[in-house]
């Protein structure tokens, strides 16, 4: 806390001071790195532009420091940082762990669920990312995305078909997931015929819980 207070008082180190230095033309790599992180901490949307400016000064992105920086600024699907992570998945998993890298990619792709324009292209783009990122699990990931895609748009029939296809090919291996799937399906789907699938999942959930 004392260090944070010291930074806040230092006019050359706090965000206001850093921005003043930027306006005066300072563009050294270390400065751009510091400014991008400070803007990110302040949730300033302009942090992404400064991050790109910093990375343009770096000939080698494959250092621990730069991978950490890239990982922090890779939430935009259109950014070179996101593309770099897809192309260098193993290196990022070694540094940050498989779960963290997968979470970052899934979180970025999930933004496509809510875009109302170019829906078919967005579905295709998500599927392409899944195929590149994790070919072994791409089939399941594509069906999951399709299910949520239709759920968000209240396309009941399409949602039901995607859900039934997903859980037929990739059944959850624990009772909690099956129970949640059955309940969500029950809340969305009206067709008695389609609801038979949810009843089957609920029965499987009870059996697994014993």
N, C-alpha and C positions, 0 to 999 in steps of 0.2 A: 504493500500500500504506500509506503514511503517513496518507493521508486516511481510509482504511478503519479504521485503528487508532484515529484520533482519534474517529471516529463511534462505534466500539465502546466507547470510554471515556466518551463523553458520555452521561450518564444521561437526558438529554432527547431524544437522537437514536437511541439503540439500541432494539432491539425491546422490551426489557423496560421501558425508560423511556417509550416511545410507548404501550405498553399501559397503563401506570400513568396516563398522562395521559388516555387514553380512558376508563378506569374513573372518573376524576374528572369526566368529563362534557365534555371538550374535543371539539368537533365542527366546527371551522372547515374549509372546503373544502381548504385547503392541508395541514392536518393529516391529514385523511382520505385525501388523495391519498398522502401520505408513508407513512401507516400501512399502507394497502393494498399498496403496493409492498414495504414491509419484510416484511409477512406473506407475500407471494408469494415473495420471495427465500428465506424460511425454509420454504417449502412448507407453510404453514399453511392448512388447508382453509377457515378463516374469512376468508381474504383476499377471497373472492368477495362475502361479505356487506358488507364494508367498502367494496369497490369500488362496489357498488350504492348504498351510502349516499353516497359521494362524487358519483356521477353524478346523484343526486337534487338535489344542490346546484347543478348546472350547467344553465343555461337553453340554452346553445349547445353541442351536442356536436360541431359541425363545425369545431373548431379542430385544428390539428396536434397540440397537447398532448393534447387529449381523444381524438382518434382513436388516438393512440399508446397511451393508457391503455385504451381500449376494445379495441384489438387484443390487448392483453396478457391481458385478462380475458374473452375470447369463446369459451372452449373448451366452454361448456355450451350445448347446443342450446336449452335453455329460457330462457336469459338474454336480457334486452333488448339486451345488447351484440351477441350473435350476430344477432339479428333486425335490428339497426341496420346491421350490415355487409352483410347480404343486400340491404337496401333502399338502401344507398349504396356499392355495389360499386366503381363507377368512382373515387370519391374515395379509397377505401382502396387501390385498385390504383395510383393516381397517387402516393400517398405511400409505399407499401411494395413495390410491384411485383406484377405479376399472379401470378407463381409463389408468392410468399409468401402472398397472400390465398387462392389456390386450395388451397394446402397446409393452411392453417388450417381452411378449411371441410371439406375431405376428412377431415382428422384428427378433427374433431368428429363428423362423420357416421359415421365408422368405428366409433364406440362402439356404434351400433345393431346391428352385426354380432353382438355377443356377448350381447345382451339376450335372455333366453329367454322372457319374457312378451310378449304382444301382438305376436307376430312379423309377422303380416299388416299390422298398423297401422304397425309400424316400417318395413317395406318401402315402404309407401305414403308414409310421412313422408319417407324418404330420397329417393324419386323426386320428391316435391314440392319438396324443397330443391334438387335438381339442376336441375329445370325453371326454378325462379326464379333460381338463381345463374348458370347458363350454358345458356340455351335451345338454342344452336347445337350443343352437345356433350352435351345431356342424354340422348339416346338411347344413346350409348356408355357414359356414366356409369351409367345405370340397369342396363344389361346387366352391366357390371363388378361392380356392387354385388350383383346377383342371383347371379352366379357365385361370388363369395366368400361370400355369405350361405349358399348351399347347401354350399359346401366346408366351412365351419366346422361345419355340422350333419351332415356326412358323408351328405348326401342325394345319392348318386352319380348316379342317373339325371337328377335335376333339374340337378345341376352340369354334367353332360356336355352336356345340351341347351342350357343357358345359354352354356357355353363355345363350343360349335359355332356358335351363333347370333351370339355376339359377334365371333368371328374371321372369320366369313363376311361380316358386315356392315362390320366395322372391322378389317381385317387389319393386324397390326403391320408397320411399314415398315423393320424392321432384323432381321438374322438372330439377334441375341441374344434379342430378345423372343420371336420365333417358337420358338427352341430351348427357352427356358424354359417357354413355354406347352405345347409338346409333352411335355416331361419331366414337368411337373406333372400333365398329363392322364394320362400313362402310369402314374404312381404311384397315381392315385386310381381310374381307370376299369378295369373288368374285361372289359367286353363287347368281343369281337373286332370286331364291326361298328362300334362307336363308336370303337375304337382306330384305325380306318382314318383318321379325321380327324387324329389326332396324327401318324401316319405322313406324311400330306400336309404338315403344318406342318414336320416335320423335314426333308423333302425340299426345301421352299421355303427353309428356313433355310440348307441347304447351298448352294443355288443363289445366294442373296443374298450368301453369304460369299465367293464366287469373285471 
